[in-house]
Amino acid sequence: MAEFIYPNARLIAGVDEVGRGPLVGAVVTAAVILDPAKPIVGLADSKKLSEKRRLALYDEIKEKALAWSLGRAEPEEIDQINILHATMLAMQRAVAGLPVVPDFVLIDGNRCPALPMPSQAVVKGDSLVAEISAASILAKVTRDREMAELDLLFPQYGFAQHKGYPTALHMEKLTQYGATPHHRRSFAPVRNALIDADVLAARQPTTL
């Protein structure tokens, strides 16, 4: 990992999110305080790890971390307050859920949610800060598993494959089958698919 100058604090939590871009499901966040006495080798940005390595680290983080917590904001909340505010809310929930209160919080990205303790945004933090890397791994594995569960409920959409992101396959299925109750209705591709479905329904001849 490149050199990151840590703030002068004893209990530092790293926070990251997964799921800002997808059209379906919650935005999932995690907060992690690592234990210096139990180092974890190989922490990195979750997107740069193989799934096998991610899963192994996921278990190790939960086992060795001093504290960890997950937060989330559901599709309905995303639609009500927009994805940015929903992400901030989910981060606040992750930090609030920590069984140990951190002295300082490092957030991946370029902005921090309002928190009751000092915080700092770190651009590319998931590659620079071990605590944020750990949080990114917990959040990604959690959300990927939720997409696999959603895939079992709606096998025609291919959620296990594209994880809800607006891939060509997902767009095709959205056009073909319309939106599920788990889709984010404020996102343009979903909104357009719903409008198209309404137009199509309006064109159907009504039978008495």
C-alpha positions as CSV (number, residue, x, y, z in Angstrom):
1,M,0.0,0.0,0.0
2,A,1.2,3.5,-0.7
3,E,2.1,5.7,2.2
4,F,-0.9,7.3,4.0
5,I,-0.3,9.7,6.9
6,Y,-2.7,8.7,9.6
7,P,-4.4,11.2,11.9
8,N,-3.2,11.3,15.5
9,A,-5.9,9.1,17.0
10,R,-6.1,5.7,18.8
11,L,-9.2,4.1,17.5
12,I,-9.6,4.8,13.8
13,A,-12.5,3.5,11.8
14,G,-12.5,3.1,8.0
15,V,-15.7,3.4,6.1
16,D,-16.6,2.5,2.5
17,E,-19.7,1.9,0.4
18,V,-20.7,-0.4,-2.4
19,G,-23.7,0.0,-4.7
20,R,-24.0,3.7,-5.6
21,G,-24.2,2.8,-9.4
22,P,-26.5,-0.1,-9.6
23,L,-30.2,0.2,-10.5
24,V,-31.4,-2.3,-7.9
25,G,-31.0,-3.0,-4.2
26,A,-29.6,-1.2,-1.3
27,V,-26.4,0.9,-1.0
28,V,-24.3,-1.0,1.5
29,T,-21.7,0.5,3.8
30,A,-19.3,-0.9,6.3
31,A,-17.2,0.6,9.1
32,V,-14.1,-1.3,10.5
33,I,-11.7,-0.7,13.3
34,L,-8.7,-2.9,12.9
35,D,-6.8,-4.5,15.8
36,P,-3.0,-3.7,15.6
37,A,-2.3,-6.8,17.6
38,K,-4.0,-9.0,14.9
39,P,-2.7,-7.8,11.5
40,I,-4.5,-8.9,8.3
41,V,-2.2,-9.5,5.3
42,G,-3.4,-8.6,1.8
43,L,-6.0,-5.9,2.4
44,A,-6.7,-4.0,-0.8
45,D,-9.5,-2.3,-2.7
46,S,-12.2,-5.0,-2.9
47,K,-12.7,-4.5,-6.6
48,K,-9.0,-5.5,-7.3
49,L,-9.3,-8.8,-5.4
50,S,-10.5,-12.1,-6.8
51,E,-13.8,-13.3,-5.4
52,K,-12.0,-16.2,-3.6
53,R,-9.5,-13.8,-1.9
54,R,-12.3,-11.4,-1.0
55,L,-14.3,-14.1,0.7
56,A,-11.3,-15.3,2.7
57,L,-10.5,-11.8,3.8
58,Y,-14.2,-11.2,4.7
59,D,-14.0,-14.0,7.2
60,E,-10.6,-12.9,8.5
61,I,-11.7,-9.3,9.0
62,K,-14.9,-10.3,10.9
63,E,-12.7,-12.6,13.1
64,K,-9.8,-10.2,13.8
65,A,-11.1,-6.7,13.7
66,L,-11.5,-4.8,16.9
67,A,-15.0,-3.8,15.7
68,W,-17.0,-3.8,12.5
69,S,-20.5,-2.8,11.5
70,L,-22.7,-2.7,8.3
71,G,-25.0,0.1,7.3
72,R,-27.5,0.4,4.4
73,A,-30.0,2.6,2.7
74,E,-32.9,0.8,0.9
75,P,-34.1,1.6,-2.6
76,E,-37.1,3.5,-1.2
77,E,-34.8,5.8,0.7
78,I,-32.5,6.3,-2.3
79,D,-35.6,7.3,-4.3
80,Q,-36.7,9.7,-1.6
81,I,-33.5,11.5,-0.8
82,N,-31.2,10.7,-3.8
83,I,-28.2,8.3,-3.9
84,L,-25.6,10.8,-2.5
85,H,-27.7,11.5,0.7
86,A,-28.7,7.9,1.0
87,T,-25.0,6.9,0.9
88,M,-24.1,9.4,3.6
89,L,-27.0,8.1,5.7
90,A,-25.8,4.5,5.2
91,M,-22.3,5.5,6.3
92,Q,-23.7,7.2,9.4
93,R,-25.6,4.0,10.2
94,A,-22.4,1.9,9.8
95,V,-20.5,4.1,12.2
96,A,-23.3,4.3,14.7
97,G,-23.5,0.5,14.7
98,L,-19.9,0.0,15.8
99,P,-19.7,-1.7,19.2
100,V,-16.6,0.4,19.9
101,V,-16.8,4.2,19.4
102,P,-13.9,5.4,17.2
103,D,-11.9,8.6,17.9
104,F,-11.6,9.3,14.2
105,V,-13.2,8.1,11.0
106,L,-11.6,7.9,7.6
107,I,-14.1,7.8,4.7
108,D,-13.4,6.6,1.2
109,G,-14.1,9.3,-1.4
110,N,-14.2,13.1,-1.4
111,R,-16.9,13.9,1.2
112,C,-17.8,12.9,4.8
113,P,-21.2,12.4,6.3
114,A,-22.0,14.4,9.5
115,L,-20.6,12.3,12.4
116,P,-20.2,12.9,16.1
117,M,-16.4,12.5,15.9
118,P,-13.7,14.0,13.6
119,S,-13.5,12.5,10.1
120,Q,-11.5,12.9,6.9
121,A,-12.4,12.0,3.4
122,V,-9.6,10.1,1.5
123,V,-9.7,9.9,-2.3
124,K,-8.8,6.3,-3.3
125,G,-8.9,5.4,0.4
126,D,-9.8,1.8,-0.4
127,S,-6.3,1.5,-1.9
128,L,-4.4,3.6,0.7
129,V,-6.0,2.9,4.1
130,A,-6.1,-0.6,5.5
131,E,-9.3,0.2,7.5
132,I,-11.1,1.5,4.4
133,S,-9.9,-1.6,2.4
134,A,-11.4,-3.8,5.1
135,A,-14.7,-1.9,5.0
136,S,-14.8,-2.1,1.2
137,I,-14.4,-5.9,1.4
138,L,-17.2,-6.4,4.0
139,A,-19.5,-4.1,2.0
140,K,-18.9,-5.7,-1.3
141,V,-19.2,-9.3,-0.1
142,T,-22.4,-8.4,1.7
143,R,-24.0,-6.7,-1.3
144,D,-22.9,-9.4,-3.8
145,R,-24.6,-12.0,-1.6
146,E,-27.8,-10.0,-1.5
147,M,-27.7,-9.8,-5.3
148,A,-27.2,-13.6,-5.4
149,E,-30.3,-14.0,-3.2
150,L,-32.3,-11.6,-5.5
151,D,-31.2,-13.7,-8.4
152,L,-33.0,-16.7,-6.9
153,L,-36.2,-14.6,-6.5
154,F,-35.9,-13.1,-10.0
155,P,-33.8,-15.5,-12.1
156,Q,-34.8,-13.8,-15.4
157,Y,-32.8,-10.6,-14.6
158,G,-29.3,-12.1,-14.2
159,F,-28.6,-10.2,-10.9
160,A,-25.9,-12.7,-9.8
161,Q,-24.0,-11.8,-13.0
162,H,-24.3,-8.0,-13.2
163,K,-24.9,-7.3,-9.5
164,G,-27.6,-4.8,-10.5
165,Y,-25.3,-2.5,-12.5
166,P,-26.7,-1.0,-15.7
167,T,-25.0,-3.5,-18.1
168,A,-26.4,-4.2,-21.6
169,L,-27.9,-7.5,-20.2
170,H,-29.6,-5.8,-17.3
171,M,-31.0,-3.0,-19.6
172,E,-32.3,-5.7,-22.0
173,K,-34.0,-7.6,-19.1
174,L,-35.4,-4.3,-17.7
175,T,-37.0,-3.5,-21.0
176,Q,-38.3,-7.1,-21.4
177,Y,-39.7,-7.7,-17.9
178,G,-40.1,-4.2,-16.4
179,A,-38.9,-3.2,-12.9
180,T,-38.9,-5.4,-9.8
181,P,-40.0,-4.0,-6.4
182,H,-36.3,-3.8,-5.6
183,H,-35.4,-1.4,-8.5
184,R,-34.5,2.2,-7.8
185,R,-37.4,4.1,-9.4
186,S,-35.6,7.4,-9.4
187,F,-32.8,6.1,-11.6
188,A,-33.4,7.1,-15.3
189,P,-33.1,3.7,-16.9
190,V,-35.7,2.3,-14.4
191,R,-37.9,5.3,-14.7
192,N,-37.8,5.0,-18.5
193,A,-38.6,1.3,-18.4
194,L,-41.6,2.0,-16.2
195,I,-42.8,4.7,-18.6
196,D,-42.4,2.3,-21.5
197,A,-44.3,-0.4,-19.7
198,D,-47.1,2.1,-18.9
199,V,-47.2,3.2,-22.6
200,L,-47.4,-0.4,-23.7
201,A,-50.2,-1.1,-21.3
202,A,-52.1,1.9,-22.4
203,R,-51.9,0.7,-26.0
204,Q,-53.3,-2.8,-25.2
205,P,-57.0,-3.0,-26.2
206,T,-59.2,-3.4,-23.1
207,T,-61.6,-6.3,-23.0
208,L,-65.0,-5.9,-21.4
